[in-house]
Amino acid sequence: MTMQAALALALLAAGSAGVRTLAATGPAAPVSRAASGAPAASASSTTSAVPAGPASPVGVGARAAGAVVIHARLASIIQPVAAEFLRGVLARADAAGAAAVVVELDTPGGLATSMHQMTEDILAARTPVVVYVAPSGAQAASAGFFLLEAADVAAMAPGTRTGAAHPVGAGGESITGTLGQKVEQDAAAAIRSLAARNGRDLATAEQAVVASRSFSAGEAVAAHLADLISPSLPELLRAIDGRRVRTGGAAPVVLHTAGAAVTEVEMTGAQRLLSALAHPELAYMLLMLGGVGLFFEITHPGTLMPGVFGAIALLLAFFGLSLLAVNYVGAALILLGVGLFVAELKAGAHGVLALSGALIIGSLLLFSSPEPELRVSLEWITVVTLFTLSAVCTLLVVAWRVRRRQVRTGAEGLVRERGVARSELRPLGKVFVHGELWNAEAELPVAAGDPVEVTAVRDMTLAVRPLQASSDVVGRSQTSSSPPPPLPR
C-alpha cells in the first residue's frame, strides 16, 4: 500500500511538472484556458503558479515564441470614428489570436454614445485588452476614464492623469433636474459595474463620476483604479507578463507578453481625416473659411471656386461640430457675422454692420465644454478672426473701388464718349459715336463734321454738346466734372 501511494505521488508530480513545462513553452491561449481537458482545480493551480515576471531569459524566449501583441494609438476625442477604429483593432486581434491588445490612450473625453459602444467592444473581446494612458502628460478624462476601467489591464505612464467623468450636456452645460439625476446615476452604475468586473475600487471610481474627481497616475494606482505605472511599452509588456485577466471568453487568461512581437495598427487616411475634424480649432477654422468662401461667391457671382470650396468647408465643419460640445447660439452668431459683411456691401452702412461684433462674440461662445482641450483657445480665435476680417475687408475695398469706376458697358458706358456729327444738329440730327450711328439732340447748334461729346442717354437718343462750346462757354460757368444740364423737354 505504501509502494502504491509512493507510485501515485510520483505520477502526480510528473504530471504537474509536465503541465508547468507546457505552460512555459506552449501557446498562451490553449494552456491559459485549460482547454487540454485537465480538471478545473488543476488548471487553477497551474495558472496561479505562473510567475508575474520572467524566471529566466530562456523561459521568456520560449514563452513568447510566436506571440503577437497588437498596439494601437488612440489620441483623439471619443467619437464615432474612434469607436469604429477600436472595433476594427479588436476584431483583427481576435482573428489573429493575439496575446493582447494595447490601446495607447490620450483623450479629453467625448460622446457618451461612442464611449458606451467602445466599452461594450472591450468587454466582448476575446483578446485581453490593455488600456495604457501614455505618453507622459496624456490623460484619460471623462469618457476616457470609462475605457480605462473597462480594460482587462489598466496601465498609466508617469505624469498622466484620469478621472473627471461627470456627465454633461451636448453643449458642455450641467444637466439639472430629474434628467440630470438620472444621467448621473446611470453613469455611476456603469462605472461601478466596470470596476467590479476588474476588481477595482467601486467607491473611488464612483467619485470620479459623481464628484468629478481626478487622479494622477500614482493616485490612481494607490486608489486601485489602475493596475500599474509603466514608463514605456516594452516595460509594460514585461510587467504584465503572467498576469491573469478576465476577457470575453469563458475562462481567465494568462498573459504571455514578455518578448512578444509588437504589431502597430494605425487609422486609415479617411479615419485620420474625420478624426482630425473633431478637433475644435480645425472645425472652427473650417467654419470661418466656409463663410468667407460663400461671401466671396455672393459678392462675385460666377467665380464658382470660392463657393464650392466654401460649401465643402462648411459641410466638414458641421461634421466636426456634431462631434463636439457646441453652443449653437455661437455658431449662429458666426454665420450672422458673415452675413452682416454681405449686407454691409449691399447696404453701404459705412462699416456699422460689418463691425457689429457678431463674429467675435460667436467665436467666444462657440464651444462651451468644461474641458480646455474641447474649446478653442483665445489666441486661435484672435488669429482666425483677424485673418477673416482682413480677407473680408480686402474684398469689400476691392468691391467698393469697382463700384466707383465709370461704367464701360451699356447705355451708361456711352456717357462722356466723343464722336462726330454726321448731319447738322438744330437740335436733332445724326452723330457717329463708338462705331455706331445714333440719333442725337444737341444743347447748342452743331455743324456737320464737328466733334461732339455725349452728356446723357435717353431711350435711343443721345444728348450731345459740341466740344468747343464745352470748353469756351460751359467751362466759364462750371467745371468739367460738373454733371451735364438736363435735356430740354
C-alpha positions in Angstrom: 0.0 0.0 0.0 2.9 2.3 0.8 4.5 1.5 -2.5 1.3 2.2 -4.3 1.0 5.6 -2.6 4.5 6.5 -3.4 3.9 5.5 -7.1 0.8 7.7 -7.2 2.6 10.6 -5.7 5.4 10.2 -8.3 2.9 10.1 -11.2 1.2 13.2 -9.8 4.5 15.1 -9.5 5.4 14.1 -13.1 2.0 15.2 -14.4 2.3 18.5 -12.5 5.8 19.1 -13.9 4.5 18.3 -17.4 1.7 20.9 -17.1 4.2 23.5 -15.9 6.5 22.8 -18.8 3.7 23.1 -21.3 2.6 26.4 -19.7 6.2 27.7 -20.2 6.7 26.5 -23.7 3.4 26.1 -25.5 0.9 28.7 -26.9 -0.7 31.0 -24.4 -4.3 30.7 -25.2 -4.9 27.0 -25.0 -3.0 26.5 -21.8 -4.4 29.5 -20.0 -7.9 28.5 -20.8 -7.1 24.9 -19.6 -8.5 23.5 -22.8 -6.5 20.3 -22.7 -9.1 18.5 -20.7 -7.4 18.8 -17.3 -9.6 19.2 -14.2 -10.6 22.7 -13.2 -8.7 22.5 -10.0 -5.5 21.6 -11.7 -6.0 24.4 -14.2 -6.5 26.9 -11.4 -3.4 25.8 -9.6 -1.4 25.8 -12.8 -2.3 29.4 -13.8 -1.7 30.7 -10.3 1.7 29.2 -10.4 2.8 31.2 -13.4 5.2 33.9 -12.1 4.4 37.6 -12.6 7.7 38.1 -14.4 10.2 36.1 -16.5 12.0 33.4 -14.5 15.0 33.4 -16.8 15.9 34.6 -20.3 15.4 31.1 -21.7 12.0 30.8 -20.2 10.9 34.3 -21.5 12.1 33.5 -25.1 10.3 30.2 -25.1 7.1 31.5 -23.6 6.9 34.5 -26.1 7.8 32.5 -29.1 5.2 33.3 -31.8 3.2 35.6 -29.6 2.0 38.9 -31.1 0.8 42.0 -29.3 -1.4 44.5 -31.2 -0.5 48.1 -30.4 -3.0 50.9 -31.4 -2.7 54.6 -30.6 -5.9 56.4 -29.9 -5.1 60.1 -29.4 -8.4 61.8 -30.2 -11.8 62.8 -28.8 -14.1 59.8 -28.1 -16.4 59.9 -31.2 -17.8 57.5 -33.8 -14.6 57.4 -35.8 -12.6 56.4 -32.7 -15.2 53.8 -31.9 -15.0 52.3 -35.4 -11.2 52.2 -35.2 -11.2 50.4 -31.9 -13.7 47.9 -33.1 -11.6 47.1 -36.1 -8.5 46.7 -33.9 -10.2 44.3 -31.6 -11.6 42.3 -34.4 -8.2 42.0 -36.0 -6.7 40.9 -32.7 -9.4 38.2 -32.2 -8.9 36.9 -35.7 -5.1 36.7 -35.4 -5.2 35.1 -32.0 -3.0 37.9 -30.5 -1.7 37.6 -27.0 -3.0 41.0 -26.1 -4.2 44.4 -27.4 -2.5 47.5 -26.0 -4.6 50.7 -26.7 -2.4 53.7 -26.0 -4.9 56.3 -24.9 -4.8 60.1 -24.8 -8.2 61.7 -24.8 -10.0 64.6 -23.0 -13.4 62.8 -23.3 -16.1 62.8 -25.9 -19.5 61.4 -26.7 -21.3 59.1 -24.3 -22.8 57.0 -27.1 -19.4 56.3 -28.6 -17.9 55.6 -25.2 -20.7 53.0 -24.4 -20.0 51.3 -27.8 -16.3 51.2 -27.1 -16.7 49.7 -23.6 -19.0 47.1 -25.0 -16.5 46.1 -27.6 -13.7 45.9 -24.9 -15.8 43.7 -22.7 -16.8 41.4 -25.6 -13.3 41.0 -27.0 -11.8 37.5 -26.7 -8.3 39.0 -26.7 -7.1 40.7 -23.4 -7.3 44.4 -23.7 -4.7 46.7 -22.0 -5.5 50.4 -21.9 -2.3 52.3 -21.5 -2.6 56.1 -20.8 0.6 57.4 -22.4 2.8 59.2 -23.1 3.7 61.3 -20.1 1.4 64.3 -20.0 -1.5 62.3 -21.6 -4.9 62.0 -20.0 -7.9 59.6 -19.9 -10.5 62.1 -18.7 -14.3 61.9 -18.8 -15.2 59.2 -21.3 -11.6 58.0 -21.3 -11.9 57.1 -17.7 -14.6 54.6 -18.6 -12.4 53.0 -21.2 -9.6 52.7 -18.7 -11.8 51.0 -16.1 -13.3 48.7 -18.8 -9.8 47.3 -19.7 -8.6 44.0 -18.5 -5.4 45.8 -17.5 -5.3 49.5 -16.7 -1.9 51.0 -17.0 -0.6 54.6 -16.9 2.6 56.3 -17.7 4.3 58.6 -15.2 2.9 62.1 -15.3 -0.5 61.1 -16.7 -4.0 61.6 -15.2 -7.5 60.3 -15.3 -11.0 60.8 -13.9 -13.3 63.9 -14.1 -16.0 61.7 -15.6 -19.1 63.6 -14.6 -21.6 63.6 -17.5 -22.5 66.9 -19.1 -24.9 68.0 -21.8 -24.2 68.2 -25.5 -23.3 71.9 -25.2 -21.0 71.3 -22.2 -23.5 72.5 -19.7 -24.5 70.8 -16.5 -27.6 68.7 -16.7 -30.0 69.8 -13.9 -33.3 68.4 -12.5 -34.6 64.9 -12.7 -32.9 64.3 -16.0 -29.5 65.2 -14.6 -30.0 62.8 -11.6 -31.0 60.0 -14.0 -27.9 60.6 -16.2 -25.6 60.8 -13.2 -26.9 57.7 -11.6 -26.7 55.7 -14.8 -23.1 56.8 -15.3 -22.3 55.9 -11.7 -23.8 52.5 -12.1 -21.9 51.9 -15.3 -18.5 52.8 -13.7 -19.3 50.6 -10.6 -20.0 47.7 -12.9 -16.8 48.1 -14.8 -14.8 48.5 -11.6 -16.3 45.4 -10.0 -15.7 43.3 -13.1 -11.9 44.0 -13.0 -11.5 44.0 -9.2 -11.1 47.8 -8.8 -12.3 50.1 -6.1 -16.0 50.8 -6.6 -16.5 53.7 -4.3 -13.5 55.7 -5.6 -14.4 55.0 -9.2 -17.9 56.3 -8.5 -16.4 59.5 -7.0 -14.8 60.3 -10.4 -18.3 60.3 -11.8 -20.4 61.9 -9.1 -17.8 64.4 -7.7 -15.7 64.8 -10.9 -12.5 63.7 -9.0 -9.3 63.4 -11.0 -6.3 61.3 -10.2 -2.7 61.3 -11.1 -1.1 58.0 -12.2 0.3 57.4 -8.6 -3.1 58.3 -7.0 -5.0 56.0 -9.4 -2.8 53.0 -8.6 -3.0 53.7 -4.9 -6.8 54.0 -5.1 -7.0 50.7 -7.0 -8.3 52.4 -10.2 -5.3 51.5 -12.2 -3.2 48.4 -12.0 0.3 49.7 -12.6 2.6 52.5 -13.8 4.9 51.8 -16.7 7.2 54.3 -18.5 7.2 52.6 -21.9 5.5 49.9 -23.9 8.3 47.2 -23.7 8.4 47.6 -19.9 4.7 47.4 -19.7 4.7 44.1 -21.7 7.3 42.7 -19.3 5.4 43.9 -16.2 2.0 42.3 -17.2 3.5 39.0 -18.3 2.0 36.2 -16.3 -1.0 38.2 -15.1 -4.4 36.5 -15.0 -7.2 38.6 -16.5 -10.8 38.1 -17.5 -11.9 38.6 -21.1 -15.0 38.0 -23.1 -14.1 34.3 -23.0 -15.5 31.8 -20.6 -12.3 31.3 -18.5 -9.5 33.6 -17.2 -6.5 34.1 -19.4 -2.8 34.3 -18.5 -0.9 37.0 -20.4 2.3 36.0 -22.1 3.6 39.3 -23.5 7.3 39.5 -22.5 9.3 39.4 -25.6 6.3 39.2 -27.9 6.4 40.8 -31.4 4.5 44.1 -31.4 2.3 44.9 -34.5 1.4 48.5 -34.9 -2.2 49.3 -36.2 -2.9 52.8 -37.3 -6.0 54.6 -38.6 -6.7 54.7 -42.3 -6.3 58.0 -44.1 -10.1 58.6 -44.1 -10.3 57.8 -40.4 -7.4 60.2 -39.6 -9.1 63.0 -41.6 -12.5 62.5 -40.0 -10.9 62.2 -36.5 -9.0 65.4 -37.1 -12.2 67.2 -38.0 -13.4 66.6 -34.4 -10.6 69.0 -33.2 -12.2 72.2 -32.1 -9.7 74.5 -33.6 -9.8 72.8 -37.0 -13.6 72.8 -37.0 -13.7 76.5 -36.1 -11.2 77.4 -38.9 -13.3 75.4 -41.5 -16.4 77.2 -40.3 -14.8 80.6 -40.8 -13.2 79.7 -44.2 -16.5 78.3 -45.4 -18.3 81.6 -44.5 -15.6 83.6 -46.3 -15.8 81.4 -49.4 -19.6 81.8 -49.6 -19.2 85.6 -49.0 -16.8 85.9 -51.9 -19.2 83.9 -54.1 -22.2 86.1 -53.2 -20.3 89.3 -53.9 -18.7 87.9 -57.1 -21.2 85.6 -58.7 -19.9 83.2 -61.3 -16.4 82.7 -59.8 -17.6 79.2 -58.7 -14.4 78.0 -57.0 -14.8 80.1 -53.7 -18.4 79.0 -53.5 -17.5 75.3 -54.0 -14.7 75.3 -51.5 -16.7 77.3 -49.1 -19.6 74.8 -49.2 -17.2 71.9 -48.7 -15.5 73.6 -45.8 -18.9 74.3 -44.1 -20.0 70.7 -44.5 -16.7 69.4 -43.0 -17.1 72.0 -40.2 -20.6 70.9 -39.4 -19.4 67.3 -39.2 -16.7 68.3 -36.7 -19.1 70.4 -34.7 -21.6 67.5 -34.5 -18.9 65.6 -32.5 -18.1 68.4 -30.1 -19.8 70.2 -27.3 -21.1 73.2 -29.4 -23.1 76.2 -28.4 -25.3 76.6 -31.4 -26.0 80.2 -30.5 -22.3 80.9 -31.1 -22.4 79.1 -34.4 -25.4 81.2 -35.4 -23.7 84.4 -34.4 -20.6 83.5 -36.6 -22.8 82.9 -39.6 -24.7 86.1 -38.8 -21.4 88.0 -38.7 -20.5 86.7 -42.2 -24.0 87.7 -43.4 -23.6 91.2 -42.0 -20.5 91.6 -44.1 -22.6 90.8 -47.2 -25.3 93.2 -46.0 -22.7 95.9 -45.5 -21.6 95.5 -49.1 -25.2 95.8 -50.3 -26.5 98.5 -47.9 -23.4 100.7 -47.6 -23.7 101.3 -43.9 -20.1 102.6 -43.7 -18.9 99.6 -41.6 -21.7 99.7 -38.9 -23.0 96.2 -39.8 -19.6 94.7 -40.5 -18.1 95.8 -37.2 -21.1 94.8 -35.1 -19.0 92.2 -33.2 -21.2 89.2 -34.0 -18.3 87.3 -35.4 -16.1 87.7 -32.4 -18.9 87.1 -29.9 -19.9 84.0 -31.7 -16.4 82.7 -31.7 -16.1 83.1 -28.0 -19.4 81.3 -27.4 -19.0 78.6 -30.0 -17.5 75.9 -27.6 -18.7 75.7 -24.1 -17.1 72.4 -22.9 -15.6 72.5 -19.3 -12.5 70.7 -20.7 -9.9 73.1 -22.1 -9.0 70.6 -24.9 -12.5 70.7 -26.2 -12.6 74.5 -26.5 -10.9 76.9 -28.9 -8.1 79.0 -27.3 -8.4 82.7 -27.2 -5.2 83.0 -29.2 -6.5 80.9 -32.0 -9.8 82.8 -32.0 -7.8 86.1 -32.3 -5.7 84.8 -35.2 -8.6 83.3 -37.2 -10.9 86.3 -36.6 -8.2 88.8 -37.7 -7.5 86.7 -40.8 -11.2 86.5 -41.6 -11.7 90.2 -41.0 -8.7 91.1 -43.2 -9.9 88.8 -46.0 -13.4 90.2 -45.9 -12.3 93.8 -45.6 -10.0 93.4 -48.6 -12.9 92.1 -50.6 -15.0 95.0 -49.5 -12.4 97.5 -50.5 -11.9 95.9 -53.9 -15.7 95.8 -54.5 -16.1 99.4 -53.4 -13.4 100.5 -55.9 -15.1 98.6 -58.7 -18.4 100.3 -57.9 -16.8 103.7 -58.1 -15.3 103.1 -61.5 -17.0 104.6 -64.6 -19.3 102.2 -66.3 -17.8 100.9 -69.5 -20.7 98.9 -71.0 -24.4 99.5 -71.8 -26.1 102.9 -72.1 -24.2 104.3 -69.2 -20.9 103.5 -70.9 -21.7 106.0 -73.7 -21.7 109.0 -71.4 -18.5 111.2 -72.0 -17.8 109.3 -75.2 -16.8 111.5 -78.1 -17.9 111.3 -81.7 -18.6 113.3 -84.9 -21.8 115.0 -86.1 -22.8 113.4 -89.4 -25.5 116.0 -90.0 -26.3 119.4 -88.7 -27.9 119.3 -85.3 -30.5 122.0 -84.8 -31.1 120.4 -82.3 -31.8 117.0 -83.8 -29.6 115.1 -86.2 -27.2 112.1 -86.5 -23.9 111.5 -84.8 -21.3 108.8 -85.1 -20.2 107.5 -81.6 -18.4 104.3 -80.6 -18.5 102.9 -84.1 -22.3 103.3 -84.4 -24.7 105.9 -85.9 -27.1 107.4 -83.3 -30.0 109.8 -83.3 -28.8 112.8 -81.3 -30.1 116.0 -79.7 -27.7 118.9 -79.2 -27.7 121.6 -76.5 -26.3 124.1 -79.0 -26.3 124.1 -82.8 -23.7 121.8 -84.2 -22.4 121.8 -87.8 -21.9 118.6 -89.7 -18.4 117.2 -89.1 -17.9 119.0 -85.7 -16.7 116.9 -82.8 -19.3 116.3 -80.0 -19.4 114.7 -76.5 -22.2 112.6 -75.2 -23.7 114.0 -72.0 -26.7 111.7 -71.4 -28.6 108.8 -72.9 -32.4 108.8 -73.1 -34.1 105.9 -74.7 -32.3 105.6 -78.1 -31.3 109.2 -78.4 -28.0 110.7 -77.3 -27.8 114.2 -75.7 -24.6 115.8 -77.0 -22.8 119.1 -76.9 -20.1 120.5 -79.1 -16.6 120.1 -77.7 -15.7 123.8 -78.5 -18.8 125.0 -76.7 -18.0 122.7 -73.8 -14.6 124.3 -73.3 -15.4 128.0 -74.1 -18.9 128.6 -72.9 -19.8 125.9 -70.4 -16.3 125.9 -68.9 -16.7 129.5 -67.7 -19.8 128.7 -65.6 -19.0 125.2 -64.3 -16.1 122.7 -64.1 -15.7 119.8 -66.4 -16.5 117.5 -63.6 -20.0 119.0 -63.0 -23.0 117.0 -64.1 -24.4 117.8 -67.5 -27.5 120.0 -67.7 -30.8 118.2 -68.2 -32.1 117.7 -71.7 -34.7 120.2 -72.9 -38.2 118.8 -72.9 
